[in-house]
Amino acid sequence: MTDVKKVLVVDDEAVIREGMKRILDGAGYAVETFASGYSAIERMQDHEFDLVITDLKMPGMNGIEVLKSIKILQPEVPVILITGYAAIDNAIESMKSGAADYIPKPFTPDEILAKAAKAIEERVVLIDDMYLRKELRDTSGFDCFIGKSKEMQKVYRRIMQVAPTDSTVLVSGESGTGKELVARSIHRNSPRREQPFVAIDCTTLAENLLESELFGHVKGSFTGAMQTKTGLFKVADGGTLFLDEISNISLTTQAKLLRVLQEREVTPIGGTQPIPIDIRLVAATNKNLRTMITEGSFREDLFFRLNIIPIDLPPLRERKGDITLLISQFVKQFAGELGKEIRGVTPDVISFLEEYPFPGNVRELENIIERAVVLTATPLIERDDLELSPQGGTHHAEADDAHVPQNLEELKETKRQIREKAIEPVEKAFVINALKRNNWNVTRAAEETGMLRPNFQALLKKLGVSIRNQM
């Protein structure tokens, strides 16, 4: 066989996996086997296959969930379900969800090989490349995103694939890359678009307050619980719940969150009766959750529950071809808001910003351009209007030997600290500008920026911004 077909087999029973592998290997297929749906889907995130054969009934992630995830990750790949006679009706019904065929137990080698060959031969590409290219040409500003780079086109493609489904999505990327924009784009392009989109930043609330926000509480359940509160899981019922920076929740809250996702019901703090929920969950993180799992600070089972469909957002320094487009958009936006006649920027501004490191990513560029639009007195923004050093920020002193990292972990920590210091002025400008636009009204400023009022207040406190001193 000159073109070796790759087959992925998923079954929690070792004897079935080994039998399948022996049969398919003997026919010249390249076979990989997995004991759980989670590990199989994780493999498919980075590797392509020609066929998937999965058991229908498995603990954790069953065959139907595997099927639905595959139809997002690799929609053209046929899926064959293995089922006992008692579940044949379920297997037949699952073909409406895109299954190519089913194999009842017990089966013979000839049955396996015949169905595998038939499924591969009848493989139909569900995403037409020409259609997708046209869609992508029309999405240079895809739901508030700006960019035509290959990196962003991959993001657009994944959003289009996942939006029509209810699959859980995990968005990864540095601060300022637009993780909430991804969540909102998924929601706006989904069947849930007419229902609520609810977002919460998990970094801004203490553990007990975060649980109260998420799950709700009953009156008198703890000190300060003066009245019953509906949790955000219930507020988002029918719509989408976005949990930003999910890496910051405690292990205790992680366990409760895992149970909610598994049972699809939530029990308020101090309550006794679970409340059924129907939400689409999108989570986001700027940290490496796999590293946190190794360190013991993030639950592996929750990671697998969240990481069904991953979307990785590239930092701005890796999509420099989009910088000119972003500058143009931001100049137009802020000049319009401020009523200033600004045609654009000088060539040296473009050259400078294309080499700038952007520790704060797109959010930082947006604030840089807003500041420049405010400060410039000419029709073209000039280099001095940016008020930036080439390294980012205003610190020019080189690190002495005492502060040079000695190993990879120290280097990572140093880079994290530098990035946080560079982002803080951007965050400060962000909240102050929002307050100015809303006459220093915190509630209106939070609503305009898409933040919950408690989260906005927590950010003010973190940055040391006093409303009284600013007014």
C-alpha distance (Angstrom), angle and dihedral (degrees) to the residues before:
residue distance angle dihedral
M1 . . .
T2 3.80 . .
D3 3.80 95.7 .
V4 3.79 104.7 47.9
K5 3.79 111.1 -151.6
K6 3.79 117.4 -139.8
V7 3.79 118.4 -135.1
L8 3.80 126.9 -171.2
V9 3.82 117.4 -156.7
V10 3.82 121.9 -163.2
D11 3.80 121.7 -170.8
D12 3.79 132.9 135.5
E13 3.83 90.6 -142.9
A14 3.81 112.3 84.2
V15 3.79 93.2 -154.1
I16 3.83 91.6 57.9
R17 3.81 92.5 46.8
E18 3.79 92.9 49.1
G19 3.80 92.6 45.7
M20 3.81 92.4 49.9
K21 3.78 92.0 47.6
R22 3.81 92.3 50.2
I23 3.82 92.4 49.9
L24 3.81 96.0 45.5
D25 3.81 95.4 40.3
G26 3.78 88.3 54.5
A27 3.81 90.1 55.6
G28 3.80 92.7 53.1
Y29 3.80 100.4 -99.6
A30 3.82 121.9 138.3
V31 3.81 103.3 -124.6
E32 3.80 133.0 -165.1
T33 3.80 121.1 -177.0
F34 3.79 131.8 -157.2
A35 3.80 132.6 -174.0
S36 3.81 96.3 -147.3
G37 3.77 139.0 37.8
Y38 3.79 91.4 -127.1
S39 3.81 94.5 59.2
A40 3.81 91.5 43.6
I41 3.81 93.0 52.6
E42 3.79 90.2 46.5
R43 3.80 89.3 54.8
M44 3.81 91.2 49.7
Q45 3.77 91.3 55.4
D46 3.81 89.3 73.5
H47 3.83 105.3 20.1
E48 3.78 132.8 56.6
F49 3.80 124.4 -134.2
D50 3.80 135.4 -170.5
L51 3.82 96.1 -146.1
V52 3.81 139.9 10.8
I53 3.80 123.3 -155.8
T54 3.81 113.1 -170.4
D55 3.77 137.3 173.1
L56 3.80 113.2 -114.4
K57 3.81 97.9 -141.5
M58 3.80 115.0 49.4
P59 3.81 133.1 141.6
G60 3.79 117.1 -102.8
M61 3.79 103.1 6.3
N62 3.81 113.3 24.8
G63 3.79 128.4 -153.3
I64 3.81 94.8 -93.8
E65 3.80 90.9 54.5
V66 3.81 89.6 47.8
L67 3.81 89.5 50.5
K68 3.81 93.6 50.5
S69 3.79 92.7 48.0
I70 3.79 92.1 49.4
K71 3.80 90.7 51.3
I72 3.79 86.5 61.5
L73 3.80 100.4 39.8
Q74 3.81 98.0 40.3
P75 3.81 106.7 3.2
E76 3.79 95.1 178.5
V77 3.83 94.4 57.9
P78 3.84 113.9 103.8
V79 3.81 117.3 -129.5
I80 3.80 124.7 -152.7
L81 3.82 118.3 -164.4
I82 3.81 124.3 -144.3
T83 3.79 111.9 -146.7
G84 3.77 143.3 166.6
Y85 3.81 118.5 -118.5
A86 3.83 90.5 -104.0
A87 3.81 90.4 62.6
I88 3.81 100.2 41.4
D89 3.81 91.1 109.6
N90 3.81 88.7 56.7
A91 3.78 91.0 48.9
I92 3.80 92.1 51.0
E93 3.80 90.6 47.9
S94 3.80 89.9 49.9
M95 3.80 89.8 62.3
K96 3.81 85.9 74.7
S97 3.81 85.9 64.4
G98 3.77 91.1 55.4
A99 3.80 107.1 -83.2
A100 3.80 111.1 152.2
D101 3.83 95.5 -149.9
Y102 3.79 144.8 -35.5
I103 3.81 135.0 -122.6
P104 3.82 118.5 -149.6
K105 3.82 119.9 -144.8
P106 2.97 128.6 -83.1
F107 3.80 97.1 43.7
T108 3.78 135.6 173.6
P109 3.82 127.7 -130.1
D110 3.80 89.6 -112.0
E111 3.82 91.4 55.6
I112 3.80 91.6 50.5
L113 3.79 94.1 48.5
A114 3.81 94.3 44.8
K115 3.78 94.0 50.9
A116 3.81 92.9 43.6
A117 3.80 92.4 51.5
K118 3.82 92.0 45.9
A119 3.81 93.3 49.6
I120 3.80 93.3 49.4
E121 3.79 93.2 45.8
E122 3.81 91.8 50.5
R123 3.77 93.0 45.6
V124 3.80 108.8 144.2
V125 3.77 123.5 -161.8
L126 3.79 104.6 -129.1
I127 3.80 95.9 -171.2
D128 3.78 111.3 60.3
D129 3.81 108.7 -146.9
M130 3.78 94.2 -144.1
Y131 3.81 91.2 50.8
L132 3.79 91.4 47.7
R133 3.80 92.3 50.1
K134 3.79 89.6 52.7
E135 3.80 90.9 49.2
L136 3.79 90.8 50.0
R137 3.80 92.5 49.0
D138 3.80 86.4 56.6
T139 3.81 93.1 49.2
S140 3.80 103.3 62.5
G141 3.79 84.5 124.2
F142 3.81 96.0 32.1
D143 3.79 105.9 -178.0
C144 3.82 95.2 -32.6
F145 3.79 93.3 -34.0
I146 3.78 116.8 123.7
G147 3.78 122.0 -161.4
K148 3.78 144.9 85.3
S149 3.81 98.2 -157.7
K150 3.80 120.2 127.5
E151 3.79 89.2 -112.9
M152 3.79 92.7 57.4
Q153 3.79 93.6 42.3
K154 3.81 87.4 59.8
V155 3.79 88.4 53.7
Y156 3.83 91.9 49.5
R157 3.80 90.3 49.2
R158 3.78 92.8 52.1
I159 3.82 92.7 46.6
M160 3.81 90.4 52.3
Q161 3.80 91.0 49.1
V162 3.78 97.1 47.5
A163 3.83 101.8 36.0
P164 3.85 97.9 79.0
T165 3.82 91.1 53.3
D166 3.80 135.6 70.0
S167 3.81 94.5 -129.5
T168 3.79 118.5 136.7
V169 3.81 113.3 -108.0
L170 3.81 129.5 -154.4
V171 3.82 113.8 -158.9
S172 3.80 115.7 -161.8
G173 3.76 127.4 -171.0
E174 3.77 145.8 112.6
S175 3.80 121.3 -75.5
G176 3.77 111.7 -75.9
T177 3.81 97.5 24.4
G178 3.81 94.3 111.8
K179 3.80 106.5 -100.1
E180 3.80 93.2 155.1
L181 3.82 89.9 49.1
V182 3.81 87.8 57.8
A183 3.81 90.8 51.2
R184 3.80 92.1 48.5
S185 3.82 91.4 46.7
I186 3.80 90.8 52.5
H187 3.81 90.2 49.4
R188 3.82 95.1 46.7
N189 3.79 91.6 51.0
S190 3.81 95.0 45.4
P191 3.82 133.1 88.8
R192 3.84 85.5 -107.7
R193 3.82 93.0 63.4
E194 3.84 93.3 113.4
Q195 3.81 91.6 52.5
P196 3.84 127.8 76.5
F197 3.80 124.3 -65.8
V198 3.80 106.9 -155.6
A199 3.81 123.0 -174.0
I200 3.79 131.3 -172.2
D201 3.81 130.3 178.6
C202 3.79 106.8 -137.0
T203 3.83 92.4 -158.2
T204 3.78 97.1 66.3
L205 3.81 103.4 60.4
A206 3.80 133.8 64.0
E207 3.82 116.4 -114.5
N208 3.82 96.8 -98.2
L209 3.80 92.7 44.7
L210 3.81 92.3 47.6
E211 3.81 91.4 52.3
S212 3.80 89.8 48.6
E213 3.82 90.4 50.4
L214 3.80 93.0 48.0
F215 3.79 103.2 37.5
G216 3.80 102.9 20.5
H217 3.80 126.3 -133.8
V218 3.77 140.2 -123.1
K219 3.78 123.5 -118.3
G220 3.81 112.7 -81.7
S221 3.80 95.1 12.1
F222 3.82 91.2 125.6
T223 3.80 139.9 -3.3
G224 3.77 108.1 -63.8
A225 3.81 95.7 20.7
M226 3.79 93.3 125.8
Q227 3.79 94.4 160.6
T228 3.79 140.5 13.0
K229 3.81 112.8 -83.4
T230 3.81 127.3 -157.9
G231 3.82 111.6 -133.7
L232 3.79 123.8 -128.2
F233 3.81 91.6 -111.4
K234 3.79 87.3 65.0
V235 3.81 94.2 38.3
A236 3.83 88.2 56.5
D237 3.82 92.7 47.7
G238 3.79 109.0 144.3
G239 3.80 91.6 12.5
T240 3.80 140.3 61.1
L241 3.81 129.1 -62.2
F242 3.81 116.2 -157.7
L243 3.82 116.8 -160.1
D244 3.80 107.3 -166.9
E245 3.82 120.6 -157.7
I246 3.79 92.4 5.1
S247 3.81 90.0 174.2
N248 3.81 88.5 78.8
I249 3.81 98.1 65.5
S250 3.80 118.9 104.2
L251 3.80 124.0 -107.5
T252 3.82 89.2 -110.5
T253 3.79 92.2 55.3
Q254 3.81 90.0 43.0
A255 3.80 89.6 58.9
K256 3.81 91.6 50.8
L257 3.80 91.5 46.3
L258 3.81 91.0 51.0
R259 3.80 90.7 53.5
V260 3.81 91.7 49.8
L261 3.80 91.1 51.7
Q262 3.80 92.7 47.1
E263 3.79 97.4 45.0
R264 3.81 97.6 32.9
E265 3.77 89.5 -137.2
V266 3.80 134.2 97.4
T267 3.80 131.8 -149.4
P268 3.83 115.2 -154.2
I269 3.81 117.9 -128.2
G270 3.80 106.7 -84.7
G271 3.80 91.3 12.6
T272 3.79 128.4 119.0
Q273 3.80 103.6 -163.7
P274 3.83 119.2 74.9
I275 3.81 116.1 -133.5
P276 3.82 117.7 -143.1
I277 3.81 114.7 -125.6
D278 3.79 134.7 -165.0
I279 3.79 109.6 -161.9
R280 3.79 139.4 142.2
L281 3.81 108.8 -132.4
V282 3.79 124.6 -146.4
A283 3.81 116.4 177.9
A284 3.79 129.1 -173.2
T285 3.79 136.4 -162.2
N286 3.78 138.7 178.5
K287 3.80 91.4 -163.1
N288 3.80 132.8 76.9
L289 3.81 103.3 -102.6
R290 3.82 92.4 -168.7
T291 3.79 89.3 59.7
M292 3.80 89.4 48.1
I293 3.81 89.9 51.6
T294 3.81 89.4 54.3
E295 3.80 89.8 48.5
G296 3.80 90.9 49.7
S297 3.81 95.7 -117.7
F298 3.81 97.8 109.7
R299 3.80 128.9 46.2
E300 3.77 115.2 -116.0
D301 3.82 93.3 -149.4
L302 3.81 90.8 54.0
F303 3.81 90.4 48.3
F304 3.81 90.8 55.0
R305 3.80 90.3 47.4
L306 3.82 90.7 52.1
N307 3.80 100.2 37.7
I308 3.80 97.8 65.5
I309 3.80 91.9 117.9
P310 3.83 115.0 17.4
I311 3.79 123.3 -160.8
D312 3.80 116.2 -170.6
L313 3.79 116.0 -160.3
P314 3.81 115.1 -151.4
P315 3.81 118.7 -132.0
L316 3.80 115.3 -112.4
R317 3.82 91.9 -109.2
E318 3.83 87.8 65.1
R319 3.81 94.3 51.7
K320 3.80 101.2 46.5
G321 3.79 91.5 149.2
D322 3.81 87.3 72.9
I323 3.82 96.3 53.8
T324 3.82 95.4 87.9
L325 3.81 91.1 50.5
L326 3.79 91.3 49.3
I327 3.80 93.0 48.3
S328 3.79 91.3 51.2
Q329 3.80 92.2 49.7
F330 3.80 94.8 47.1
V331 3.82 93.6 46.5
K332 3.79 90.4 51.9
Q333 3.81 92.0 46.1
F334 3.81 98.7 48.8
A335 3.80 96.0 37.6
G336 3.80 87.7 54.7
E337 3.80 92.8 48.1
L338 3.81 92.5 49.0
G339 3.80 95.6 39.8
K340 3.82 93.5 -122.9
E341 3.80 126.1 147.1
I342 3.81 101.5 -127.6
R343 3.79 119.1 155.3
G344 3.80 97.7 -170.1
V345 3.80 140.5 -80.3
T346 3.79 135.7 -51.0
P347 3.84 120.2 -102.8
D348 3.81 92.3 -108.2
V349 3.82 89.4 58.1
I350 3.80 89.3 56.5
S351 3.81 91.9 46.5
F352 3.79 91.8 48.6
L353 3.79 96.2 47.2
E354 3.81 93.1 46.3
E355 3.82 87.6 61.7
Y356 3.80 96.6 39.3
P357 3.86 114.1 111.5
F358 3.85 96.6 -134.5
P359 3.81 100.2 -153.5
G360 3.81 86.6 179.5
N361 3.82 93.5 48.0
V362 3.84 121.1 -155.4
R363 3.79 92.4 -14.8
E364 3.81 89.3 57.6
L365 3.81 92.8 48.5
E366 3.79 89.8 50.5
N367 3.80 91.2 53.7
I368 3.81 92.4 44.6
I369 3.80 90.9 55.2
E370 3.79 93.4 44.2
R371 3.81 90.0 53.1
A372 3.80 91.4 47.2
V373 3.82 92.2 49.7
V374 3.80 89.4 52.2
L375 3.81 94.2 47.4
T376 3.79 103.3 39.9
A377 3.79 119.7 99.2
T378 3.81 95.2 -172.9
P379 3.83 134.9 72.6
L380 3.82 89.3 -110.2
I381 3.81 124.3 52.8
E382 3.80 109.1 -121.7
R383 3.80 131.8 -153.6
D384 3.84 94.2 -101.4
D385 3.81 90.6 54.8
L386 3.81 89.3 68.1
E387 3.83 94.0 63.5
L388 3.80 91.8 -155.3
S389 3.79 136.4 133.1
P390 3.83 116.3 -134.2
Q391 3.82 90.1 -112.4
G392 3.79 93.6 52.1
G393 3.79 125.3 -101.2
T394 3.79 122.0 27.1
H395 3.81 104.0 -76.1
H396 3.81 113.3 109.6
A397 3.77 104.1 166.8
E398 3.77 114.3 114.7
A399 3.78 117.9 -123.9
D400 3.79 113.9 -99.3
D401 3.80 122.2 -137.0
A402 3.80 92.5 -94.1
H403 3.81 90.2 63.4
V404 3.79 99.2 40.4
P405 3.86 109.7 111.9
Q406 3.79 113.7 -110.9
N407 3.80 99.1 -158.7
L408 3.81 142.0 13.9
E409 3.81 95.3 -89.3
E410 3.81 92.0 51.4
L411 3.80 89.6 48.1
K412 3.81 90.6 52.9
E413 3.79 91.5 48.5
T414 3.82 92.3 47.8
K415 3.79 91.1 50.2
R416 3.81 90.1 49.0
Q417 3.80 91.9 51.8
I418 3.80 92.6 47.6
R419 3.79 90.8 48.5
E420 3.81 92.2 50.3
K421 3.82 91.8 49.3
A422 3.79 90.6 49.5
I423 3.80 93.2 48.2
E424 3.81 96.1 48.9
P425 3.85 95.6 75.9
V426 3.81 88.6 49.2
E427 3.80 91.5 51.2
K428 3.81 90.2 47.7
A429 3.80 92.3 51.4
F430 3.81 88.8 46.7
V431 3.82 95.3 56.7
I432 3.81 96.0 38.6
N433 3.81 92.4 50.4
A434 3.80 90.6 47.9
L435 3.80 90.2 51.1
K436 3.80 92.6 47.3
R437 3.81 91.4 51.4
N438 3.79 89.4 52.7
N439 3.81 99.2 43.5
W440 3.83 90.9 -104.5
N441 3.80 92.8 -60.8
V442 3.82 106.2 147.4
T443 3.81 95.4 -160.5
R444 3.82 94.1 52.4
A445 3.82 92.3 42.4
A446 3.81 90.7 52.6
E447 3.81 92.0 48.4
E448 3.81 93.0 48.4
T449 3.80 92.9 51.4
G450 3.82 92.7 45.7
M451 3.82 94.4 -114.0
L452 3.78 130.3 129.9
R453 3.81 111.4 -109.7
P454 3.86 93.9 -118.4
N455 3.82 89.8 51.2
F456 3.81 91.9 49.0
Q457 3.80 91.1 49.1
A458 3.81 90.8 48.6
L459 3.81 89.8 52.9
L460 3.82 90.2 50.6
K461 3.79 89.8 51.9
K462 3.81 92.7 47.3
L463 3.82 91.1 51.8
G464 3.81 94.2 43.0
V465 3.80 93.2 -120.5
S466 3.80 111.7 159.7
I467 3.80 117.5 -161.9
R468 3.82 91.2 -156.2
N469 3.81 93.0 54.1
Q470 3.78 94.4 46.3
M471 3.80 99.7 49.0
